[in-house]
């Protein structure tokens, strides 16, 4: 567990919080005299307020979070329930704690989204890992945000033939069903029955929350050589950053919500974009991704 001091805008309808050091970035107006040009400030300010060097609506709070979790879920310190597993002897059962002990937790954060640095990523936000002669497939953290709350998983059957860019399984979500398109040609070897209700995908998307293992075709067996729709290492970070900025622009244009905080897309926006879920799925996980792969 880690403790951190954060800042937030008390006037913004969503309580989006930032690590303290973020507030000093050049794009932030909150600690500058120019804060009076902020549209939220102009909308919320009432009466004659004295001119100050910092915004009247800047708030601070102490929060805690799990350093190992792929999602940096920040919890106000005063709301910590000490009967939780993080603060008693049962913490040893935590998936993230066990992975840390094994040394296989190599997670990076790209503008608020988790990225497992050792994996390969397809343009439709499925990750790939070679496991002997098979390819293990899962949904990345950004893809989970696009799909929304997962309530059930319709897994493929062992022996099922799959084709790249065609649906091979589905996720039940609050707004309906989202089809996932296979990143490779091949046949299903096994499906992860442990993800049936979606909870393990949320908790451990790059580990025990994997979806299926595939025996690839001869061409798909060399997926690491794909350069247009597969991203890995130094190419994965800029690819995901571009996807996040695209999402930011889409959310702002479709909902009218200004997504600030240095471009981070916070989980609190899920309710605000509920009605646009099908558009997000088509845009970021849909079949046309193969034709418009990021370059």
DAPE-V169424 format. One record per pair of residues at least 12 apart in sequence whose ideal C-beta (glycine too) atoms are under 10 Angstrom apart, sorted by the first residue. I is the first residue (numbers start at 1). J is the second residue. Records with the same first field share a line. If there is no record, write none. Layout:
# DAPE-V169424
I: J ; J
This chain:
# DAPE-V169424
1: 64 ; 65 ; 66 ; 67 ; 68 ; 75 ; 80 ; 84 ; 86 ; 87 ; 91
2: 63 ; 64 ; 65 ; 66 ; 67 ; 68 ; 72 ; 74
3: 62 ; 63 ; 64 ; 65 ; 77 ; 80
4: 17 ; 19 ; 20 ; 21 ; 61 ; 62 ; 63 ; 64 ; 65 ; 72 ; 74 ; 77
5: 19 ; 20 ; 21 ; 60 ; 61 ; 62 ; 63 ; 77
6: 18 ; 19 ; 20 ; 22 ; 23 ; 59 ; 60 ; 61 ; 62 ; 63 ; 65 ; 74 ; 76
7: 19 ; 20 ; 21 ; 22 ; 23 ; 28 ; 30 ; 31 ; 58 ; 59 ; 60 ; 61
8: 23 ; 30 ; 57 ; 58 ; 59 ; 60 ; 61 ; 63 ; 261
9: 30 ; 38 ; 40 ; 41 ; 44 ; 55 ; 57 ; 58 ; 59 ; 260 ; 261
10: 40 ; 44 ; 55 ; 56 ; 57 ; 58 ; 59
11: 38 ; 40 ; 41 ; 43 ; 44 ; 45 ; 55 ; 56 ; 57 ; 58 ; 59
12: 38 ; 40 ; 44 ; 57 ; 257 ; 258 ; 260 ; 261
13: 40 ; 44 ; 257 ; 268 ; 272
14: 257 ; 259 ; 266 ; 268 ; 269 ; 271 ; 272
15: 59 ; 61 ; 76 ; 266 ; 268
16: 259 ; 260 ; 261 ; 264 ; 265 ; 266 ; 267 ; 268 ; 269
17: 59 ; 60 ; 61 ; 63 ; 74 ; 76 ; 261 ; 266 ; 268
18: 30 ; 74 ; 260 ; 261 ; 262 ; 264 ; 266
19: 63 ; 72 ; 74 ; 261
20: 60
22: 261 ; 262 ; 264
23: 54 ; 58 ; 60 ; 261 ; 262
25: 261 ; 262
27: 260 ; 261 ; 262 ; 263
28: 55 ; 58 ; 260 ; 261 ; 262
29: 41 ; 54 ; 55 ; 260
30: 54 ; 55 ; 57 ; 58 ; 260
31: 53 ; 54 ; 55 ; 58
32: 53 ; 54 ; 55
33: 51 ; 52 ; 53 ; 54 ; 55
34: 55
35: 52 ; 53 ; 54 ; 55 ; 56 ; 57 ; 58
36: 49 ; 51 ; 52 ; 55 ; 56
38: 55 ; 57 ; 258 ; 260
39: 258
40: 55 ; 57 ; 258 ; 260
41: 55 ; 56 ; 57
44: 56 ; 57
45: 57
61: 74 ; 76 ; 77 ; 78
62: 76 ; 77 ; 78
63: 75 ; 76 ; 77 ; 78 ; 79 ; 80
64: 76 ; 77 ; 79 ; 80 ; 86 ; 87
66: 86 ; 94 ; 96 ; 97
67: 96 ; 100 ; 105 ; 107
68: 94 ; 95 ; 96 ; 97 ; 98 ; 99 ; 100 ; 105 ; 107
69: 94 ; 95 ; 96 ; 105 ; 107 ; 114 ; 203 ; 204
70: 96 ; 105 ; 107 ; 108 ; 109 ; 113 ; 114 ; 115 ; 116 ; 140 ; 141 ; 144 ; 202 ; 203 ; 204 ; 205 ; 206 ; 207 ; 209
71: 109 ; 112 ; 113 ; 114 ; 141 ; 144 ; 145 ; 202 ; 203 ; 205 ; 267
72: 109 ; 112 ; 113 ; 114 ; 264 ; 267
73: 267
74: 266
85: 97
94: 203
95: 200 ; 203 ; 204 ; 207 ; 208 ; 209
96: 203 ; 204 ; 207
98: 207 ; 208
99: 204 ; 206 ; 207 ; 208
104: 116 ; 118 ; 206 ; 207
105: 206 ; 207
106: 118 ; 119 ; 206
107: 141 ; 206
108: 236 ; 237 ; 240
109: 141 ; 264
110: 141 ; 142 ; 236 ; 237 ; 238 ; 239 ; 240 ; 241 ; 243 ; 244 ; 264
111: 142 ; 237 ; 240 ; 241 ; 243 ; 244 ; 245 ; 247 ; 248 ; 261 ; 262 ; 263 ; 264 ; 265
112: 141 ; 142 ; 145 ; 244 ; 261 ; 262 ; 263 ; 264 ; 265 ; 266 ; 267
113: 140 ; 141 ; 142 ; 143 ; 144 ; 145 ; 240 ; 241 ; 243 ; 244 ; 247 ; 264 ; 265
114: 140 ; 141 ; 142 ; 144 ; 205 ; 206 ; 240
115: 127 ; 140 ; 141 ; 142 ; 206 ; 231 ; 236 ; 237 ; 239 ; 240
116: 129 ; 138 ; 140 ; 141 ; 205 ; 206 ; 207 ; 236
117: 206 ; 232 ; 233 ; 236 ; 237
118: 206 ; 232 ; 233
119: 136 ; 138 ; 140 ; 206 ; 231 ; 232 ; 233 ; 236
120: 135 ; 183 ; 223 ; 224 ; 226 ; 230 ; 231 ; 232 ; 233 ; 235 ; 236
121: 140 ; 142 ; 143 ; 183 ; 229 ; 230 ; 231 ; 232 ; 235 ; 236 ; 239 ; 240 ; 243
122: 137 ; 140 ; 143 ; 164 ; 165 ; 181 ; 182 ; 183 ; 184 ; 223 ; 226 ; 229 ; 230 ; 231 ; 289 ; 290 ; 293
123: 181 ; 183 ; 226 ; 228 ; 229 ; 230 ; 231 ; 239 ; 243 ; 284 ; 285 ; 289 ; 290 ; 291 ; 292 ; 293 ; 294
124: 139 ; 140 ; 143 ; 146 ; 165 ; 180 ; 181 ; 182 ; 183 ; 229 ; 284 ; 285 ; 286 ; 287 ; 288 ; 289 ; 290 ; 293
125: 138 ; 139 ; 140 ; 141 ; 142 ; 143 ; 144 ; 145 ; 146 ; 147 ; 180 ; 181 ; 183 ; 240 ; 243 ; 284 ; 285 ; 289
126: 138 ; 139 ; 140 ; 143 ; 168 ; 180 ; 181 ; 182 ; 183 ; 184 ; 211 ; 212 ; 285
127: 139 ; 140 ; 141 ; 143 ; 183 ; 205 ; 206 ; 210 ; 211 ; 231 ; 232 ; 236
128: 183 ; 184 ; 214 ; 216 ; 220 ; 223 ; 224 ; 226 ; 230 ; 232
129: 206 ; 210 ; 213
130: 216 ; 221 ; 223 ; 224
131: 189 ; 210 ; 213 ; 214
132: 213
133: 189 ; 215 ; 216 ; 221
134: 186 ; 188 ; 189 ; 190 ; 212 ; 213 ; 214 ; 215 ; 216 ; 221
135: 183 ; 184 ; 186 ; 189 ; 212 ; 213 ; 214 ; 215 ; 216 ; 220 ; 221 ; 223
136: 189 ; 190 ; 192 ; 210 ; 211 ; 212 ; 213 ; 214
137: 156 ; 162 ; 168 ; 169 ; 180 ; 182 ; 183 ; 184 ; 188 ; 191 ; 192 ; 210 ; 211 ; 212 ; 213 ; 214
138: 192 ; 195 ; 201 ; 204 ; 205 ; 206 ; 207 ; 208 ; 209 ; 210 ; 211 ; 212
139: 153 ; 169 ; 171 ; 178 ; 180 ; 195 ; 198 ; 201 ; 202 ; 205 ; 206 ; 209 ; 210 ; 211 ; 285
140: 205 ; 206 ; 236 ; 240 ; 243
141: 201 ; 202 ; 205 ; 206 ; 240
142: 205 ; 240 ; 243 ; 244 ; 247 ; 265 ; 284 ; 285
143: 171 ; 178 ; 180 ; 201 ; 205 ; 243 ; 281 ; 284 ; 285
144: 171 ; 198 ; 201 ; 202 ; 205 ; 209 ; 267
145: 244 ; 247 ; 265 ; 266 ; 267 ; 269 ; 270 ; 273 ; 280 ; 284
146: 173 ; 178 ; 243 ; 247 ; 273 ; 277 ; 279 ; 280 ; 281 ; 282 ; 283 ; 284 ; 285
147: 171 ; 172 ; 173 ; 174 ; 175 ; 177 ; 178 ; 180 ; 198 ; 201 ; 277 ; 280 ; 281 ; 284 ; 285
148: 171 ; 173 ; 174 ; 175 ; 176 ; 178 ; 270 ; 271 ; 273 ; 274 ; 277 ; 280 ; 281
149: 171 ; 172 ; 173 ; 174 ; 175 ; 198 ; 202 ; 270 ; 274 ; 277
150: 171 ; 172 ; 173 ; 174 ; 178 ; 195 ; 197 ; 198 ; 199 ; 200 ; 201 ; 202 ; 209
151: 171 ; 172 ; 173 ; 174 ; 197 ; 198 ; 199
152: 170 ; 171 ; 172 ; 173 ; 177 ; 195 ; 196 ; 197 ; 198
153: 169 ; 170 ; 171 ; 172 ; 180 ; 191 ; 192 ; 193 ; 194 ; 195 ; 196 ; 197 ; 198 ; 200 ; 201 ; 209 ; 211
154: 169 ; 170 ; 171 ; 172 ; 177 ; 179 ; 180 ; 191 ; 196
155: 168 ; 169 ; 170 ; 188 ; 190 ; 191 ; 192 ; 193 ; 195 ; 196 ; 211 ; 212
156: 168 ; 169 ; 170 ; 180 ; 182 ; 187 ; 188 ; 190 ; 191 ; 211 ; 212 ; 214
157: 169 ; 188 ; 191 ; 212
158: 187 ; 188 ; 189 ; 190 ; 191 ; 212 ; 213
159: 187 ; 188 ; 189 ; 215
160: 186 ; 187 ; 188 ; 189 ; 191 ; 212 ; 214
161: 182 ; 185 ; 186 ; 187 ; 188 ; 217
162: 181 ; 182 ; 183 ; 184 ; 185 ; 186 ; 187 ; 188 ; 212 ; 214 ; 216 ; 217 ; 220
163: 181 ; 182 ; 184 ; 185 ; 186 ; 217 ; 220
164: 181 ; 182 ; 183 ; 184 ; 185 ; 186 ; 216 ; 217 ; 219 ; 220 ; 223 ; 229 ; 290
165: 181 ; 182 ; 183 ; 184 ; 185 ; 229 ; 286 ; 287 ; 288 ; 289 ; 290 ; 291
166: 179 ; 181 ; 182 ; 185 ; 287
167: 179 ; 180 ; 181 ; 182 ; 287
168: 180 ; 181 ; 182 ; 183 ; 184 ; 186 ; 188 ; 191 ; 211 ; 212 ; 214
169: 181 ; 182 ; 188 ; 191 ; 211 ; 212
171: 195 ; 198 ; 201 ; 211 ; 281 ; 285
172: 197 ; 198
173: 198 ; 277 ; 281
174: 270 ; 274 ; 277
175: 274 ; 275 ; 276 ; 277 ; 278 ; 280 ; 281
176: 277 ; 278 ; 281
177: 281
178: 277 ; 278 ; 280 ; 281 ; 282 ; 285 ; 286
179: 281 ; 285 ; 286 ; 287
180: 211 ; 212 ; 281 ; 285
181: 285 ; 286 ; 287 ; 289 ; 290
182: 212 ; 214 ; 220
183: 214 ; 216 ; 220 ; 223 ; 226 ; 229 ; 230 ; 290
184: 214 ; 215 ; 216 ; 217 ; 219 ; 220 ; 221 ; 223 ; 226 ; 230
185: 214 ; 216 ; 217 ; 218 ; 219 ; 220 ; 221 ; 223
186: 213 ; 214 ; 215 ; 216 ; 217 ; 218 ; 219 ; 220 ; 221
187: 214 ; 215 ; 216 ; 217
188: 212 ; 213 ; 214 ; 215
189: 212 ; 213 ; 214 ; 215
190: 210 ; 212 ; 213 ; 214 ; 215
191: 210 ; 211 ; 212 ; 213 ; 214
192: 208 ; 209 ; 210 ; 211 ; 212 ; 213
194: 208 ; 209 ; 210
195: 208 ; 209 ; 210 ; 211 ; 212
226: 293
227: 293 ; 295
228: 290 ; 293 ; 294 ; 295
229: 289 ; 290 ; 291 ; 292 ; 293 ; 294 ; 295
230: 293
231: 243 ; 293 ; 294
235: 294
238: 294
239: 293 ; 294 ; 295
240: 294
241: 263
242: 294 ; 295
243: 283 ; 284 ; 294
244: 259 ; 263 ; 264 ; 265
245: 259 ; 263 ; 265
246: 283 ; 284 ; 294
247: 259 ; 263 ; 265 ; 269 ; 273 ; 280 ; 283 ; 284
248: 260 ; 263 ; 264 ; 265
250: 273 ; 276 ; 279 ; 280 ; 283 ; 284
251: 265 ; 269 ; 272 ; 273 ; 276 ; 280
254: 272 ; 273 ; 275 ; 276 ; 279 ; 280
255: 269 ; 272 ; 273 ; 274 ; 275 ; 276
256: 272
257: 269 ; 272 ; 273
259: 272
